[in-house]
Amino acid sequence: MNTVTDHDYRASARRTLTLESHAVAALIERLDEAFDHACQLFLACEGRIIVTGMGKSGHIARKIAATLASTGTPAFYVHPGEASHGDMGMITARDVVLALSNSGETAEVTALLPLLKRMGTPLVSMTGRPGSSLARHAEAHLDTAVDREACPLDLAPTASTTAALAMGDALAVALLEARGFTAEDFALSHPGGSLGRRLLLKVEDLMHQGDRLPRVALGSPLRDALLEITRQGLGFTCVLDEDGRLAGVYTDGDLRRTLDHHDDLRQLRVDDVMTHGGKTIRPQLLAAEAVKIMEDNRITALAVVDDQGHPVGVLHMHDLLASGVI
């Protein structure tokens, strides 16, 4: 039995990654008016982008469809074999088809050509052979040819599928930018994930408010501030002026500093030892912005104030952790 050393594993991996990186880099010089036309067809589409492909190209087609759909271009995958047995009903003249085939001659895919022409559905193809049937019958052809596969037998789809995947990403990003797609738009497509939580949850969704808002009046004895911090359990209290606006905050950290500098706390008022002003945030801002403020200032709680400076809530780091924002 032949033995393979760790060095041989790494050498093989380096060859594969080098070949595939070259295959992707080569696409840059091949971008031309056909890419622009494909993007224009997709942007003008009044239906959906139907992505199709067979075998390994089918797996890449599924991923491209998912990427398009999550970045503002409605799309879904249709299996070309199933399309010939009823699933053509999923495709309409309002759609645009993106068909993948490295050879450009995959029977299940080319069998769709007469049907697409009859329906008047625009076709964009992605193949490794510009002279192939699929390329010739497409309104726009994207050339994803590679010099060779990473497979040492030059048989298993490796570099070619990597190139097709990269071209699909290039399409998705170009369309994303053309649509002015935002981070909040992206989050709406990912409401269940951690990204969605970071981008959709706002401060007002998580803050403590009403009776849970710790507060004492300016001029109160320090004892009252300590009791309020203990009662609410947030390690923090707002200090309000006579108009109900935020004058400052008193925190667990302020208490430690007070103990360092004062032997007798009984005569102190909260004004004497509070942090004037303090870091604040508006309720309508994203919770992710609160995370940044807390991390930058090494604090664990923020006063939430309205446009007039009145406290309306308090946001604690524990709330952000519990919600999955961080």
N, C-alpha and C positions, 0 to 999 in steps of 0.2 A: 504494500500500500504506500502510495506517495504521501509524504508529509508536507504540510504547508506552514511556513513560519509566519509569525506575526508581521514580519517585514513584508512578506509577500501579500498579505491582506492589505496592508497600507499602500503598497505599490499599485495593486489593482484598483483600490479606491481612488488613488490619485489620477490614474489613467482615465477612469470613468468620469470623475469630476472635471478633469481638464477637457475631455472631449465634449462633455455636455455644456460646459461654460463657453467653449468655442462655438458650439452650435447656436447658443442663444445670442452671443455677440454678433454672429454673422447675420442675424435677422435685421440688425440696425441698418446696414447698408442696403438691404433689400426693401425697406419701407418706401413706398412710392404713392402715386395718386390712387392706387387701388385701395390702400388703407384709408385714405381720406373718404373715398366713395363708400366704403363699407360703413364707416362711422356715420356718414350722412344718411345712408339707408336705415341704419338702426335708430338714429335720432328722429327720422321722419316716420318711423313705424307707428301705426295707430293701434296695433295689436300687441303681440308678444314676439320676442326673439325665440325661435324654436331651434334648439341646438341638437344635432344628431351626429352619430358616429357609431362604428361597430368595433367590437373587441376592445383593445387597449385605447384606441381613439374614442371609443364610447365612454370609457372611464374619464378621459380628459374632457370630453364634451359635457359630461355631468358636472364636473367641477367648474367649467367655464360658465355654464348656465347658472349655477349657484352663486358664483362671484358676480355675474351681471345682475342677478335678481337682488343681491344684497347691497348693491351700489347704485341703485336707482334706475336700472334698465330691466323691466319685467321680462323674465325669461324662464323657460323650463326645457327639460330634456325629453325627447321622443326617441324611442328605440327604432332604428330604421326597419328592422325585420317586422316588428309589431305594426309599424305604420302601413306596411303592405297588406296587413290582415286586420284592418279596421281602425287603427289609430290615426290614419290620415284625417279622420274626422276631427282631430285635435288641431289641425292646421287650417288657417283660413287665408283668404287673399289679403287680409289686413296685416298679416304677420310677415316676418322676414325669417328665412331659414339660414342658419349657419351650419354648414356640413363639413365634417372633418374626415379625412381619409389620406393617409400618407401616400398611398399609390395613386389616389384619385380615381381608382377603378373598382373599389369595393362594391360587389354586386348588389348588396342590400341597400346601399346608399344611391348608387346610380339608377336603381330601379325607381327611385322617387322622382327623377328628373322629368319624365313626361307628365306626371301628375302635377308637379309644381308649375310647369309651363302652362298646362291647361287651366290651372286655377289663377294664374297670374301672380303667384307668390314670389317675391324677389329672393334670389339665392346668393349667398356669400359663401365661398368655399375656402377651405384651408387645407392645402395639400403640399406634398413634396415634389410634385411634378406639374409644372405650369402647362404642359401640353396634354395633360390627362383629360378624360371626358368630363370629370367634375369641374375642373378648372375652366375648360372651354365654354361650358354652358352656364357659368355663373356671371352675375352682373359685376361682381368684384371678386378677384382671387387673391388670397394671401399666401405668398410663397414661404413655406416652412421647411424647405429642403435641407438636409444635413449631408455632410460628406460621407459619414459612416455612423453606424450605431456604436454605442459604447460596448455592446455585447461583442466578445472576441470573435464570435462566428458571424458577426454583422447581420444577425437575424432577429433577435428579440428587440421589440420596440423600446428604445431607451432614450437615446439622444433625440430621436424624432418626436417622441411624446413630450419630452422636456421642452423642446422648441415650440410645439403646439400650445402647451400650457402657458409658456411665457408670452406667446402672441395673444392668447386669450386674456391674460392679465393686462397686456398693453391696450387692448380694445376696451376693457372694462374701465381702466383708469382714464383713458382719453374721453370716454363717454361721461364718466363721473365729473371730470373737470368741465366738460362742455355744458353739462346740465347745472353746474353750480351746486353740486351735491354737498351737503354740510355734514358735520359730525353728528348733529341732532337727527338729520335724516337717516344716517347710518344706524343710530341707536333705535329708531323706530322699527327697523328691520331686525333688530336683535334685542327685543325687550326682555327676554328671559336670561340673557347672559350677563356676565360681570360688566362688559362694556356698556350694555344697555342701562344697567343700574348706575354706572358712573355718569352717563350722559343724559339720563332722563330724570333722575331724582333731583329735586330741588331742595334747598335749605328748608323751606316751609313744610315740606313733606316729612321732615325728620325732627324738627326743633321741638323743644319743650315750651309750652305756652300756657296762658291762663294761670291757674293756680300753681302750675309747675314752674313758673318763671320766678327764680329767686331774686328778691329785690329788697333794698332798704333805702331810707331817705338820707340825703346828704345831711350831715350833722348828727347822725345816730351814733350812740355809743358803739365801740368796737364789739362789745359783747353781743349786741343785736345782730351784727353782721355774721359773727361766728355761729350764733344759733340758727340763722337763716341758711348758712352753708350746710350745717349739720342736718337741718330739717329736709332740705331738698336733695342732699346727697350728690351734688354735682361738682363739689369742690370749688364753688364759684358763686358770687352774687353780684348783681348789678347795683350801682349806687345812683339814685335818681335825684335830680335837682327839683326845685319847687314847681317847675313846669312839667315834670314827668319825663324830662329828657335824660339821656345817659350822661352822667358827670364823670363816671369812672367805674372800675370794677375792683373787687377784692377777691383774691384767690388763695388757694392753699400755699402757693409760692409766696404770696405777699405775707401770709402768716409766718412762714419760716423767717422771712427777712425782718418782720416785726419782732419776733422773739430774739433775733440776733442783736437788735439795736435798742430794745426797751426792756427794762426789768419789771416794770409795773404796767400791766395792760388795762387796769381798771379805769384809769382816767383818760384813756385814749378815745378819740372819736374816729370813725371810719375815714373821715376826710384827711386825717393826719397821716394815714399809712396806705391808702388805696393807690392803685395805679390810675392816674388821671387819663380820661379818654378811653384807653384800651382798644384792642383790635375788635372790629365789628364787621358784619356782613349783612347784605340785604336779603330778605326772605325769598325773593324770586330768582336769586342766582343759583347756579348748579351746586350741588353738594360737593362735587369734585373741586370746585374753587375754594370751598371751605377747608378741604384737606390741605391744599397748597398753603393757605394762610397759616394753618396750624403748624404744619411741618416747617415752614420758613421761620416762624417765630417761636417754635418749640413750646407751644401751649396746647392744652387739651380741651379748651372750651372757648366758645365765641358768643358774644352778645349779638343778637339779631335785631337790627333796628329798622324803622321805617324811614321814609324820606325826610321826616322832620326830626329824626334823632331819638324818637321814643322807642324803648325796648319792646319788642313784640314776642321775643322768644330767646332761648339759649340752645346752642347746638354743642353737643359733647362728642369727643372722639369715639367714645363707646357706641354712640348711635351710628356713626359712620361705619364702624367695624361690624356691628350687628346687621346693618342693611346690605353689606357686601360691596359698599362703595370702595373700600380699601381692604 
